[in-house]
């Protein structure tokens, strides 16, 4: 594979300070709506990075399920690797790779668990099969085989076929309170536009960064 020769120009447009909202949550809302309107594949998919007790970063992709000026919310198994790492180090990084429109958003902040009532509100909105999967999977544990997982799933389907699936006490949401947000717009000749918001008390300071 000759990866060195693979390249393209980023020509979807620029980004200026005048384009930006004063609050990054408002700016994120504008970009997310544009991504939705353009029907980008999985616009809510984001890479999240956590750090283990040994200092080793770990990344995975999850789906953003809610955001407002209080933070960005995703759901997971509280016994998973990501949750164990967040228990010891609440700092987290989110990344939205909207490559098809030459945009990226990077968010740094701290994660905290949302209330059980908020988690339940979302859990009951999920398809029943997704609820059952949340119970069947011991996320991040070593799995003897896929057939074992599928067997657990089928057993639980039978168990709950005539009733509601209870919210597991090990499943719920995290809210990320941002302290830093960066908006990246690709530019010609690798002269990309980057703007970073840094939280300053109750307001935000905005800087243009070199690409």
MDTraj code that builds the backbone (N, CA, C; nanometers):
import mdtraj as md
import numpy as np

residues = "UNK UNK UNK UNK UNK UNK UNK UNK UNK UNK UNK UNK UNK UNK UNK UNK UNK UNK UNK UNK UNK UNK UNK UNK UNK UNK UNK UNK UNK UNK UNK UNK UNK UNK UNK UNK UNK UNK UNK UNK UNK UNK UNK UNK UNK UNK UNK UNK UNK UNK UNK UNK UNK UNK UNK UNK UNK UNK UNK UNK UNK UNK UNK UNK UNK UNK UNK UNK UNK UNK UNK UNK UNK UNK UNK UNK UNK UNK UNK UNK UNK UNK UNK UNK UNK UNK UNK UNK UNK UNK UNK UNK UNK UNK UNK UNK UNK UNK UNK UNK UNK UNK UNK UNK UNK UNK UNK UNK UNK UNK UNK UNK UNK UNK UNK UNK UNK UNK UNK UNK UNK UNK UNK UNK UNK UNK UNK UNK UNK UNK UNK UNK UNK UNK UNK UNK UNK UNK UNK UNK UNK UNK UNK UNK UNK UNK UNK UNK UNK UNK UNK UNK UNK UNK UNK UNK UNK UNK UNK UNK UNK UNK UNK UNK UNK UNK UNK UNK UNK UNK UNK UNK UNK UNK UNK UNK UNK UNK UNK UNK UNK UNK UNK UNK UNK UNK UNK UNK UNK UNK UNK UNK UNK UNK UNK UNK UNK UNK UNK UNK UNK UNK UNK UNK UNK UNK UNK UNK UNK UNK UNK".split()
xyz = np.array([
    [0.0844, -0.1200, 0.0000],
    [0.0000, 0.0000, 0.0000],
    [0.0879, 0.1249, 0.0000],
    [0.0627, 0.2129, -0.0941],
    [0.1383, 0.3380, -0.1018],
    [0.0541, 0.4493, -0.0397],
    [0.0519, 0.4515, 0.0909],
    [-0.0322, 0.5487, 0.1616],
    [0.0194, 0.6912, 0.1480],
    [0.1497, 0.7045, 0.1249],
    [0.2085, 0.8390, 0.1182],
    [0.1467, 0.9253, 0.0081],
    [0.1019, 0.8622, -0.0986],
    [0.0514, 0.9379, -0.2134],
    [-0.0979, 0.9683, -0.2042],
    [-0.1653, 0.9171, -0.1020],
    [-0.3086, 0.9415, -0.0881],
    [-0.3316, 1.0788, -0.0259],
    [-0.3974, 1.1658, -0.0988],
    [-0.4261, 1.2991, -0.0461],
    [-0.5374, 1.3620, -0.1281],
    [-0.6019, 1.4593, -0.0707],
    [-0.7033, 1.5365, -0.1414],
    [-0.7025, 1.6773, -0.0857],
    [-0.7656, 1.7680, -0.1577],
    [-0.7790, 1.9048, -0.1088],
    [-0.9104, 1.9192, -0.0317],
    [-0.9100, 2.0097, 0.0627],
    [-1.0291, 2.0374, 0.1438],
    [-1.0877, 2.1702, 0.0969],
    [-1.1989, 2.1601, 0.0237],
    [-1.2487, 2.2769, -0.0484],
    [-1.3950, 2.3082, -0.0191],
    [-1.4439, 2.2659, 0.0964],
    [-1.5843, 2.2889, 0.1280],
    [-1.6126, 2.4277, 0.1850],
    [-1.5109, 2.5093, 0.1983],
    [-1.5362, 2.6451, 0.2472],
    [-1.4555, 2.6744, 0.3710],
    [-1.4463, 2.8032, 0.4042],
    [-1.3672, 2.8459, 0.5183],
    [-1.4520, 2.8758, 0.6402],
    [-1.3839, 2.9194, 0.7447],
    [-1.4501, 2.9552, 0.8699],
    [-1.3822, 3.0794, 0.9251],
    [-1.4595, 3.1835, 0.9539],
    [-1.4032, 3.3074, 1.0071],
    [-1.4615, 3.3344, 1.1459],
    [-1.3956, 3.4236, 1.2168],
    [-1.4428, 3.4582, 1.3523],
    [-1.5843, 3.5124, 1.3478],
    [-1.6192, 3.5831, 1.2430],
    [-1.7526, 3.6413, 1.2315],
    [-1.8607, 3.5338, 1.2160],
    [-1.8200, 3.4139, 1.1730],
    [-1.9154, 3.3037, 1.1559],
    [-1.9569, 3.2416, 1.2882],
    [-1.8797, 3.2639, 1.3929],
    [-1.8940, 3.1870, 1.5160],
    [-1.9895, 3.2498, 1.6151],
    [-2.0658, 3.1651, 1.6827],
    [-2.1473, 3.2085, 1.7962],
    [-2.0563, 3.2344, 1.9158],
    [-2.1036, 3.3127, 2.0095],
    [-2.0224, 3.3432, 2.1277],
    [-2.0099, 3.2232, 2.2209],
    [-2.1055, 3.1328, 2.2154],
    [-2.1049, 3.0141, 2.3012],
    [-2.0836, 2.8912, 2.2134],
    [-1.9907, 2.8018, 2.2484],
    [-1.9632, 2.6863, 2.1627],
    [-2.0806, 2.5898, 2.1508],
    [-2.1674, 2.5861, 2.2521],
    [-2.2845, 2.4983, 2.2432],
    [-2.3786, 2.5456, 2.1322],
    [-2.3898, 2.6773, 2.1179],
    [-2.4716, 2.7319, 2.0090],
    [-2.4074, 2.7019, 1.8736],
    [-2.2752, 2.7161, 1.8668],
    [-2.2055, 2.6869, 1.7415],
    [-2.2157, 2.5383, 1.7071],
    [-2.2031, 2.4531, 1.8082],
    [-2.2167, 2.3099, 1.7842],
    [-2.3568, 2.2775, 1.7333],
    [-2.4567, 2.3422, 1.7881],
    [-2.5939, 2.3191, 1.7441],
    [-2.6113, 2.3538, 1.5965],
    [-2.5498, 2.4631, 1.5531],
    [-2.5572, 2.5028, 1.4120],
    [-2.4929, 2.3963, 1.3245],
    [-2.3733, 2.3527, 1.3616],
    [-2.3026, 2.2532, 1.2803],
    [-2.3729, 2.1184, 1.2825],
    [-2.4253, 2.0786, 1.3962],
    [-2.4964, 1.9511, 1.4028],
    [-2.6216, 1.9549, 1.3158],
    [-2.6947, 2.0653, 1.3190],
    [-2.8139, 2.0759, 1.2357],
    [-2.7775, 2.0694, 1.0879],
    [-2.6678, 2.1337, 1.0497],
    [-2.6236, 2.1272, 0.9101],
    [-2.5845, 1.9850, 0.8720],
    [-2.5197, 1.9127, 0.9622],
    [-2.4838, 1.7736, 0.9356],
    [-2.6084, 1.6878, 0.9196],
    [-2.7107, 1.7129, 1.0023],
    [-2.8368, 1.6393, 0.9918],
    [-2.9070, 1.6712, 0.8601],
    [-2.9089, 1.7991, 0.8251],
    [-2.9763, 1.8406, 0.7016],
    [-2.9105, 1.7788, 0.5783],
    [-2.7777, 1.7617, 0.5845],
    [-2.7041, 1.7035, 0.4728],
    [-2.7096, 1.5511, 0.4731],
    [-2.7753, 1.4947, 0.5755],
    [-2.7906, 1.3487, 0.5876],
    [-2.6558, 1.2769, 0.5877],
    [-2.5622, 1.3359, 0.6610],
    [-2.4327, 1.2704, 0.6801],
    [-2.4527, 1.1395, 0.7546],
    [-2.3786, 1.0372, 0.7139],
    [-2.3892, 0.9071, 0.7787],
    [-2.3432, 0.9176, 0.9246],
    [-2.4292, 0.8751, 1.0177],
    [-2.3981, 0.8741, 1.1610],
    [-2.3427, 1.0086, 1.2109],
    [-2.4163, 1.1166, 1.1967],
    [-2.3634, 1.2463, 1.2403],
    [-2.3414, 1.2556, 1.3917],
    [-2.4117, 1.1722, 1.4689],
    [-2.3962, 1.1778, 1.6146],
    [-2.2861, 1.0857, 1.6658],
    [-2.2204, 1.0116, 1.5758],
    [-2.1118, 0.9232, 1.6180],
    [-1.9910, 1.0061, 1.6593],
    [-1.9363, 0.9747, 1.7754],
    [-1.8212, 1.0488, 1.8252],
    [-1.7221, 0.9521, 1.8877],
    [-1.5956, 0.9787, 1.8657],
    [-1.4907, 0.9045, 1.9349],
    [-1.4727, 0.9669, 2.0723],
    [-1.4713, 0.8833, 2.1757],
    [-1.4430, 0.9351, 2.3093],
    [-1.3138, 0.8723, 2.3592],
    [-1.2305, 0.9532, 2.4217],
    [-1.1028, 0.9073, 2.4739],
    [-1.1005, 0.9245, 2.6247],
    [-1.0642, 0.8153, 2.6930],
    [-1.0451, 0.8172, 2.8376],
    [-0.9035, 0.7694, 2.8655],
    [-0.8606, 0.7823, 2.9909],
    [-0.7242, 0.7439, 3.0278],
    [-0.7298, 0.6519, 3.1493],
    [-0.6593, 0.5378, 3.1390],
    [-0.6556, 0.4425, 3.2487],
    [-0.5609, 0.4848, 3.3595],
    [-0.5642, 0.4095, 3.4688],
    [-0.4783, 0.4394, 3.5838],
    [-0.3305, 0.4304, 3.5472],
    [-0.2976, 0.3521, 3.4445],
    [-0.1583, 0.3381, 3.4008],
    [-0.1164, 0.4464, 3.3030],
    [-0.2082, 0.5411, 3.2731],
    [-0.1760, 0.6499, 3.1806],
    [-0.2002, 0.6176, 3.0353],
    [-0.2498, 0.4971, 3.0065],
    [-0.2745, 0.4563, 2.8683],
    [-0.4087, 0.5104, 2.8195],
    [-0.4103, 0.5940, 2.7149],
    [-0.5383, 0.6400, 2.6591],
    [-0.6110, 0.5252, 2.5896],
    [-0.7427, 0.5350, 2.5852],
    [-0.8255, 0.4365, 2.5165],
    [-0.9376, 0.5108, 2.4451],
    [-0.9665, 0.4677, 2.3218],
    [-1.0709, 0.5328, 2.2425],
    [-1.1752, 0.4313, 2.1981],
    [-1.2966, 0.4816, 2.1782],
    [-1.4046, 0.4016, 2.1202],
    [-1.5092, 0.4976, 2.0659],
    [-1.5993, 0.4455, 1.9827],
    [-1.7035, 0.5285, 1.9236],
    [-1.8355, 0.5025, 1.9955],
    [-1.9023, 0.6085, 2.0351],
    [-2.0357, 0.6016, 2.0934],
    [-2.1225, 0.7043, 2.0217],
    [-2.2504, 0.7055, 2.0556],
    [-2.3429, 0.7989, 1.9921],
    [-2.3858, 0.9082, 2.0905],
    [-2.3786, 1.0316, 2.0458],
    [-2.4312, 1.1433, 2.1238],
    [-2.5834, 1.1338, 2.1247],
    [-2.6436, 1.1415, 2.2429],
    [-2.7885, 1.1274, 2.2530],
    [-2.8601, 1.2550, 2.2967],
    [-2.7869, 1.3495, 2.3477],
    [-2.8487, 1.4775, 2.3884],
    [-2.7377, 1.5782, 2.4113],
    [-2.7672, 1.7047, 2.3849],
    [-2.6754, 1.8107, 2.4238],
    [-2.7541, 1.9387, 2.4451],
    [-2.7051, 2.0192, 2.5347],
    [-2.7551, 2.1540, 2.5598],
    [-2.6413, 2.2305, 2.6258],
    [-2.6702, 2.3470, 2.6806],
    [-2.5620, 2.4275, 2.7377],
    [-2.5051, 2.3691, 2.8658],
    [-2.5722, 2.2660, 2.9191],
    [-2.5199, 2.1999, 3.0390],
    [-2.4202, 2.0896, 3.0053],
    [-2.4225, 2.0387, 2.8808],
    [-2.3275, 1.9344, 2.8464],
    [-2.3742, 1.8420, 2.7357],
    [-2.2925, 1.7385, 2.7117],
    [-2.3123, 1.6415, 2.6046],
    [-2.3311, 1.5040, 2.6680],
    [-2.4361, 1.4310, 2.6267],
    [-2.4747, 1.3080, 2.6965],
    [-2.4615, 1.1854, 2.6062],
    [-2.4032, 1.0788, 2.6617],
    [-2.4052, 0.9473, 2.5972],
    [-2.4358, 0.8430, 2.7041],
    [-2.4706, 0.7213, 2.6590],
    [-2.5097, 0.6143, 2.7506],
    [-2.4188, 0.4938, 2.7318],
    [-2.3994, 0.4190, 2.8420],
    [-2.3097, 0.3045, 2.8367],
    [-2.3324, 0.2134, 2.9563],
    [-2.2577, 0.1042, 2.9591],
    [-2.2547, 0.0135, 3.0725],
    [-2.1566, 0.0704, 3.1754],
    [-2.2015, 0.0882, 3.2993],
    [-2.1155, 0.1462, 3.4021],
    [-2.0047, 0.0513, 3.4484],
    [-2.0064, -0.0738, 3.3992],
    [-1.9001, -0.1683, 3.4325],
    [-1.7991, -0.1818, 3.3185],
    [-1.8166, -0.1044, 3.2135],
    [-1.7277, -0.1111, 3.0978],
    [-1.5924, -0.0474, 3.1291],
    [-1.4992, -0.0679, 3.0381],
    [-1.3662, -0.0092, 3.0564],
    [-1.3741, 0.1422, 3.0650],
    [-1.4540, 0.2030, 2.9765],
    [-1.4613, 0.3490, 2.9774],
    [-1.5109, 0.4016, 3.1110],
    [-1.6100, 0.3320, 3.1686],
    [-1.6666, 0.3765, 3.2957],
    [-1.5673, 0.3588, 3.4097],
    [-1.4965, 0.2469, 3.4095],
    [-1.3955, 0.2247, 3.5135],
    [-1.2879, 0.3314, 3.5064],
    [-1.2500, 0.3696, 3.3838],
    [-1.1487, 0.4737, 3.3700],
    [-1.2021, 0.6093, 3.4132],
    [-1.3286, 0.6367, 3.3818],
    [-1.3877, 0.7642, 3.4241],
    [-1.4064, 0.7705, 3.5747],
    [-1.4193, 0.6549, 3.6395],
    [-1.4304, 0.6529, 3.7856],
    [-1.3039, 0.7048, 3.8518],
    [-1.1900, 0.6816, 3.7879],
    [-1.0627, 0.7241, 3.8469],
    [-1.0109, 0.8546, 3.7878],
    [-1.0570, 0.8865, 3.6669],
    [-1.0156, 1.0111, 3.6019],
    [-1.1315, 1.0589, 3.5153],
    [-1.2022, 1.1601, 3.5613],
    [-1.3234, 1.2053, 3.4932],
    [-1.2962, 1.2858, 3.3672],
    [-1.1698, 1.3156, 3.3394],
    [-1.1381, 1.3938, 3.2189],
    [-1.1605, 1.3085, 3.0943],
    [-1.2164, 1.3710, 2.9915],
    [-1.2558, 1.2984, 2.8714],
    [-1.2444, 1.3906, 2.7505],
    [-1.2233, 1.3305, 2.6345],
    [-1.2204, 1.4050, 2.5090],
    [-1.3192, 1.3429, 2.4116],
    [-1.3964, 1.4266, 2.3438],
    [-1.4912, 1.3836, 2.2412],
    [-1.4436, 1.4353, 2.1060],
    [-1.4710, 1.3581, 2.0010],
    [-1.4306, 1.4024, 1.8676],
    [-1.5356, 1.3606, 1.7656],
    [-1.5842, 1.4584, 1.6896],
    [-1.6807, 1.4345, 1.5816],
    [-1.6082, 1.4495, 1.4486],
    [-1.5927, 1.3411, 1.3707],
    [-1.5201, 1.3467, 1.2431],
    [-1.6160, 1.3567, 1.1241],
    [-1.6615, 1.4769, 1.0935],
    [-1.7518, 1.4957, 0.9800],
    [-1.6683, 1.5178, 0.8539],
    [-1.5983, 1.4120, 0.8117],
    [-1.5005, 1.4242, 0.7032],
    [-1.5629, 1.4627, 0.5699],
    [-1.6870, 1.4179, 0.5472],
    [-1.7483, 1.4415, 0.4165],
    [-1.7719, 1.5905, 0.3911],
    [-1.7781, 1.6714, 0.4964],
    [-1.7906, 1.8162, 0.4775],
    [-1.6674, 1.8896, 0.5327],
    [-1.5576, 1.8143, 0.5498],
    [-1.4295, 1.8717, 0.5922],
    [-1.4403, 1.9457, 0.7250],
    [-1.5118, 1.8837, 0.8188],
    [-1.5276, 1.9460, 0.9501],
    [-1.4950, 1.8467, 1.0610],
    [-1.4420, 1.9005, 1.1688],
    [-1.4221, 1.8244, 1.2912],
    [-1.4603, 1.9130, 1.4092],
    [-1.5074, 1.8492, 1.5157],
    [-1.5290, 1.9188, 1.6427],
    [-1.4628, 1.8357, 1.7512],
    [-1.3839, 1.9013, 1.8343],
    [-1.3172, 1.8352, 1.9466],
    [-1.3611, 1.9022, 2.0759],
    [-1.3991, 1.8214, 2.1740],
    [-1.4510, 1.8724, 2.3006],
    [-1.3739, 1.8094, 2.4150],
    [-1.3207, 1.8899, 2.5029],
    [-1.2529, 1.8416, 2.6221],
    [-1.3269, 1.8871, 2.7461],
    [-1.3354, 1.7994, 2.8441],
    [-1.4046, 1.8364, 2.9669],
    [-1.4028, 1.7237, 3.0675],
    [-1.5024, 1.7233, 3.1553],
    [-1.5139, 1.6193, 3.2575],
    [-1.6508, 1.5552, 3.2504],
    [-1.6538, 1.4251, 3.2796],
    [-1.7770, 1.3470, 3.2728],
    [-1.8313, 1.3216, 3.4125],
    [-1.9631, 1.3249, 3.4234],
    [-2.0297, 1.2869, 3.5485],
    [-2.1541, 1.2070, 3.5124],
    [-2.1915, 1.1132, 3.5981],
    [-2.3101, 1.0316, 3.5737],
    [-2.4355, 1.1170, 3.5880],
    [-2.5322, 1.0939, 3.5007],
    [-2.6608, 1.1606, 3.5126],
    [-2.7476, 1.0814, 3.6103],
    [-2.8641, 1.1340, 3.6435],
    [-2.9496, 1.0682, 3.7412],
    [-3.0100, 0.9409, 3.6847],
    [-3.0486, 0.8513, 3.7743],
    [-3.1135, 0.7274, 3.7320],
    [-3.2443, 0.7574, 3.6601],
    [-3.3149, 0.8609, 3.7047],
    [-3.4413, 0.8976, 3.6398],
    [-3.4178, 0.9401, 3.4954],
    [-3.3103, 1.0157, 3.4705],
    [-3.2786, 1.0566, 3.3335],
    [-3.2393, 0.9362, 3.2479],
    [-3.1629, 0.8451, 3.3067],
    [-3.1234, 0.7247, 3.2330],
    [-3.2449, 0.6386, 3.2002],
    [-3.3359, 0.6259, 3.2951],
    [-3.4565, 0.5460, 3.2727],
    [-3.5418, 0.6067, 3.1625],
    [-3.5523, 0.7379, 3.1607],
    [-3.6317, 0.8061, 3.0583],
    [-3.5822, 0.7698, 2.9193],
    [-3.4502, 0.7638, 2.9020],
    [-3.3957, 0.7254, 2.7715],
    [-3.4078, 0.5749, 2.7486],
    [-3.3826, 0.4955, 2.8522],
    [-3.3822, 0.3492, 2.8371],
    [-3.5159, 0.2990, 2.7847],
    [-3.6268, 0.3534, 2.8351],
    [-3.7579, 0.3046, 2.7921],
    [-3.7929, 0.3506, 2.6509],
    [-3.7158, 0.4453, 2.5967],
    [-3.7362, 0.4880, 2.4584],
    [-3.6688, 0.3929, 2.3596],
    [-3.5734, 0.3141, 2.4065],
    [-3.4975, 0.2258, 2.3178],
    [-3.5841, 0.1088, 2.2714],
    [-3.5558, 0.0534, 2.1525],
    [-3.6232, -0.0695, 2.1116],
    [-3.6002, -0.1786, 2.2154],
    [-3.6977, -0.2668, 2.2303],
    [-3.6873, -0.3695, 2.3336],
    [-3.5630, -0.4556, 2.3153],
    [-3.5277, -0.4855, 2.1890],
    [-3.4089, -0.5666, 2.1642],
    [-3.2823, -0.4961, 2.2142],
    [-3.2784, -0.3632, 2.2029],
    [-3.1632, -0.2881, 2.2530],
    [-3.1602, -0.2883, 2.4047],
    [-3.2773, -0.2814, 2.4670],
    [-3.2834, -0.2918, 2.6126],
    [-3.2288, -0.4265, 2.6591],
    [-3.2725, -0.5339, 2.5915],
    [-3.2284, -0.6684, 2.6280],
    [-3.0779, -0.6838, 2.6068],
    [-3.0268, -0.6274, 2.4985],
    [-2.8829, -0.6347, 2.4717],
    [-2.8030, -0.5680, 2.5827],
    [-2.8548, -0.4585, 2.6382],
    [-2.7863, -0.3899, 2.7471],
    [-2.7761, -0.4782, 2.8705],
    [-2.8774, -0.5640, 2.8904],
    [-2.8758, -0.6568, 3.0036],
    [-2.7870, -0.7771, 2.9736],
    [-2.7911, -0.8244, 2.8498],
    [-2.7205, -0.9480, 2.8133],
    [-2.5698, -0.9311, 2.8078],
    [-2.5226, -0.8126, 2.7702],
    [-2.3795, -0.7927, 2.7479],
    [-2.3098, -0.7375, 2.8713],
    [-2.2084, -0.8090, 2.9166],
    [-2.1207, -0.7582, 3.0218],
    [-2.0061, -0.6851, 2.9529],
    [-2.0336, -0.5652, 2.9130],
    [-1.9459, -0.4906, 2.8227],
    [-1.8024, -0.4851, 2.8733],
    [-1.7101, -0.5141, 2.7823],
    [-1.5654, -0.5121, 2.8029],
    [-1.5114, -0.6360, 2.8731],
    [-1.5985, -0.7251, 2.9242],
    [-1.5509, -0.8510, 2.9819],
    [-1.5041, -0.9451, 2.8713],
    [-1.4147, -1.0365, 2.9045],
    [-1.3730, -1.1397, 2.8092],
    [-1.4923, -1.2305, 2.7816],
    [-1.5169, -1.2590, 2.6550],
    [-1.6315, -1.3390, 2.6125],
    [-1.5821, -1.4720, 2.5565],
    [-1.6372, -1.5829, 2.6059],
    [-1.5915, -1.7150, 2.5616],
    [-1.6237, -1.7392, 2.4149],
    [-1.7393, -1.6915, 2.3690],
    [-1.7784, -1.7099, 2.2292],
    [-1.8971, -1.6205, 2.1981],
    [-1.9186, -1.5950, 2.0698],
    [-2.0363, -1.5179, 2.0296],
    [-2.1640, -1.5964, 2.0572],
    [-2.1569, -1.7282, 2.0426],
    [-2.2762, -1.8099, 2.0662],
    [-2.3237, -1.7979, 2.2102],
    [-2.2308, -1.7830, 2.3045],
    [-2.2699, -1.7631, 2.4443],
    [-2.3494, -1.6347, 2.4601],
    [-2.3018, -1.5265, 2.3958],
    [-2.3711, -1.3978, 2.4025],
    [-2.5099, -1.4081, 2.3406],
    [-2.5187, -1.4716, 2.2234],
    [-2.6485, -1.4848, 2.1564],
    [-2.7441, -1.5703, 2.2378],
    [-2.6917, -1.6722, 2.3059],
    [-2.7756, -1.7558, 2.3909],
    [-2.8319, -1.6752, 2.5072],
    [-2.7484, -1.5923, 2.5686],
    [-2.7942, -1.5059, 2.6771],
    [-2.9043, -1.4118, 2.6283],
    [-2.8842, -1.3586, 2.5082],
    [-2.9824, -1.2673, 2.4503],
    [-3.1167, -1.3372, 2.4298],
    [-3.1135, -1.4581, 2.3752],
    [-3.2377, -1.5319, 2.3494],
    [-3.3078, -1.5703, 2.4790],
    [-3.2322, -1.6075, 2.5800],
    [-3.2919, -1.6412, 2.7091],
    [-3.3635, -1.5202, 2.7695],
    [-3.3014, -1.4035, 2.7576],
    [-3.3624, -1.2819, 2.8112],
    [-3.4829, -1.2384, 2.7285],
    [-3.4783, -1.2619, 2.5978],
    [-3.5948, -1.2316, 2.5136],
    [-3.7158, -1.3107, 2.5604],
    [-3.6944, -1.4367, 2.5925],
    [-3.8039, -1.5195, 2.6418],
    [-3.8500, -1.4730, 2.7797],
    [-3.7556, -1.4373, 2.8630],
    [-3.7883, -1.3939, 2.9987],
    [-3.8754, -1.2691, 2.9988],
    [-3.8454, -1.1754, 2.9077],
    [-3.9154, -1.0469, 2.9080],
    [-4.0151, -1.0322, 2.7926],
    [-4.0516, -1.1431, 2.7280],
    [-4.1368, -1.1313, 2.6093],
    [-4.2740, -1.0723, 2.6405],
    [-4.3223, -1.0901, 2.7608],
    [-4.4549, -1.0390, 2.7965],
    [-4.4492, -0.9250, 2.8980],
    [-4.3305, -0.8749, 2.9235],
    [-4.3188, -0.7684, 3.0237],
    [-4.2118, -0.6685, 2.9868],
    [-4.1960, -0.5668, 3.0700],
    [-4.0973, -0.4632, 3.0461],
    [-3.9596, -0.5076, 3.0939],
    [-3.8586, -0.4564, 3.0281],
    [-3.7207, -0.4837, 3.0677],
    [-3.6796, -0.3784, 3.1709],
    [-3.6402, -0.4208, 3.2911],
    [-3.6016, -0.3213, 3.3924],
    [-3.4676, -0.2571, 3.3597],
    [-3.4520, -0.1341, 3.4001],
    [-3.3252, -0.0647, 3.3812],
    [-3.2188, -0.1307, 3.4686],
    [-3.1106, -0.1822, 3.4095],
    [-3.0043, -0.2401, 3.4927],
    [-2.9388, -0.1320, 3.5786],
    [-2.8992, -0.1694, 3.6988],
    [-2.8357, -0.0701, 3.7856],
    [-2.6945, -0.0357, 3.7386],
    [-2.6432, -0.1112, 3.6410],
    [-2.5091, -0.0881, 3.5881],
    [-2.5124, -0.0215, 3.4506],
    [-2.6227, 0.0419, 3.4166],
    [-2.6353, 0.1040, 3.2845],
    [-2.6932, 0.2437, 3.3001],
    [-2.6365, 0.3398, 3.2264],
    [-2.6890, 0.4756, 3.2355],
    [-2.6065, 0.5745, 3.1559],
    [-2.6287, 0.7008, 3.1818],
    [-2.5675, 0.8050, 3.1014],
    [-2.4587, 0.8827, 3.1718],
    [-2.3754, 0.9458, 3.0898],
    [-2.2759, 1.0422, 3.1349],
    [-2.3033, 1.1758, 3.0672],
    [-2.2809, 1.2813, 3.1422],
    [-2.2858, 1.4158, 3.0855],
    [-2.1452, 1.4737, 3.0889],
    [-2.1006, 1.5256, 2.9756],
    [-1.9686, 1.5874, 2.9675],
    [-1.9847, 1.7380, 2.9728],
    [-1.9269, 1.7971, 3.0740],
    [-1.9259, 1.9425, 3.0883],
    [-1.7980, 1.9935, 3.0223],
    [-1.8139, 2.0700, 2.9174],
    [-1.6989, 2.1112, 2.8359],
    [-1.6219, 2.2251, 2.9006],
    [-1.4894, 2.2180, 2.8900],
    [-1.4025, 2.3289, 2.9285],
    [-1.3291, 2.3849, 2.8076],
    [-1.3272, 2.3053, 2.6985],
    [-1.2590, 2.3451, 2.5755],
    [-1.3317, 2.2826, 2.4569],
    [-1.3567, 2.3630, 2.3537],
    [-1.4221, 2.3127, 2.2325],
    [-1.3496, 2.3719, 2.1124],
    [-1.3141, 2.2857, 2.0166],
    [-1.2465, 2.3333, 1.8959],
    [-1.3273, 2.2976, 1.7719],
    [-1.3425, 2.3954, 1.6842],
    [-1.4091, 2.3759, 1.5548],
    [-1.3041, 2.3851, 1.4447],
    [-1.3030, 2.2839, 1.3595],
    [-1.2029, 2.2716, 1.2529],
    [-1.2734, 2.2643, 1.1195],
    [-1.2339, 2.3518, 1.0288],
    [-1.2869, 2.3509, 0.8924],
    [-1.1695, 2.3371, 0.7969],
    [-1.1727, 2.2334, 0.7133],
    [-1.0626, 2.2106, 0.6211],
    [-1.0457, 2.3232, 0.5211],
    [-0.9211, 2.3507, 0.4839],
    [-0.8906, 2.4569, 0.3884],
    [-0.7932, 2.4099, 0.2826],
    [-0.7893, 2.4815, 0.1708],
    [-0.6992, 2.4473, 0.0609],
    [-0.5541, 2.4568, 0.1061],
    [-0.4696, 2.3736, 0.0465],
    [-0.3254, 2.3732, 0.0743],
    [-0.2928, 2.3454, 0.2205],
    [-0.3840, 2.2747, 0.2876],
    [-0.3679, 2.2384, 0.4299],
    [-0.3690, 2.3607, 0.5224],
    [-0.4185, 2.4732, 0.4737],
    [-0.4307, 2.5931, 0.5575],
    [-0.5710, 2.5944, 0.6185],
    [-0.5928, 2.5017, 0.7110],
    [-0.7246, 2.4834, 0.7703],
    [-0.7587, 2.5971, 0.8673],
    [-0.8879, 2.6139, 0.8916],
    [-0.9355, 2.7103, 0.9912],
    [-0.9671, 2.6360, 1.1201],
    [-0.9067, 2.6814, 1.2296],
    [-0.9289, 2.6215, 1.3615],
    [-0.9605, 2.7320, 1.4614],
    [-1.0693, 2.7131, 1.5348],
    [-1.1044, 2.8067, 1.6414],
    [-1.1293, 2.7282, 1.7702],
    [-1.0661, 2.7770, 1.8772],
    [-1.0778, 2.7107, 2.0072],
    [-1.1502, 2.8004, 2.1058],
    [-1.2512, 2.7428, 2.1697],
    [-1.3211, 2.8086, 2.2804],
    [-1.2639, 2.7552, 2.4116],
    [-1.2240, 2.8446, 2.5007],
    [-1.1809, 2.8066, 2.6346],
    [-1.2750, 2.8697, 2.7357],
    [-1.3228, 2.7872, 2.8295],
    [-1.4140, 2.8391, 2.9319],
    [-1.3395, 2.9352, 3.0234],
    [-1.4008, 3.0496, 3.0492],
    [-1.3447, 3.1506, 3.1386],
    [-1.4557, 3.1929, 3.2339],
    [-1.4719, 3.1175, 3.3425],
    [-1.5833, 3.1422, 3.4338],
    [-1.7143, 3.1086, 3.3661],
    [-1.8016, 3.2083, 3.3541],
    [-1.9308, 3.1881, 3.2884],
    [-1.9312, 3.2289, 3.1417],
    [-1.8149, 3.2638, 3.0894],
    [-1.8055, 3.3043, 2.9490],
    [-1.6992, 3.2204, 2.8792],
    [-1.6787, 3.2497, 2.7507],
    [-1.5844, 3.1727, 2.6697],
    [-1.4892, 3.2669, 2.5980],
    [-1.3624, 3.2272, 2.5937],
    [-1.2602, 3.3022, 2.5203],
    [-1.2317, 3.2250, 2.3908],
    [-1.2281, 3.2961, 2.2785],
    [-1.2129, 3.2321, 2.1480],
    [-1.0792, 3.2737, 2.0861],
    [-1.0028, 3.1744, 2.0408],
    [-0.8758, 3.1991, 1.9712],
    [-0.8742, 3.1254, 1.8384],
    [-0.8121, 3.1869, 1.7388],
    [-0.7809, 3.1162, 1.6150],
    [-0.6481, 3.0444, 1.6356],
    [-0.6413, 2.9169, 1.5955],
    [-0.5194, 2.8385, 1.6088],
    [-0.4580, 2.8142, 1.4722],
    [-0.3250, 2.8051, 1.4689],
    [-0.2578, 2.7698, 1.3444],
    [-0.2936, 2.6265, 1.3063],
    [-0.3090, 2.5973, 1.1771],
    [-0.3477, 2.4618, 1.1350],
    [-0.2335, 2.3619, 1.1545],
])
top = md.Topology()
chain = top.add_chain()
for i, resn in enumerate(residues, 1):
    res = top.add_residue(resn, chain, resSeq=i)
    for name in ("N", "CA", "C"):
        top.add_atom(name, md.element.get_by_symbol(name[0]), res)
traj = md.Trajectory(xyz[None], top)
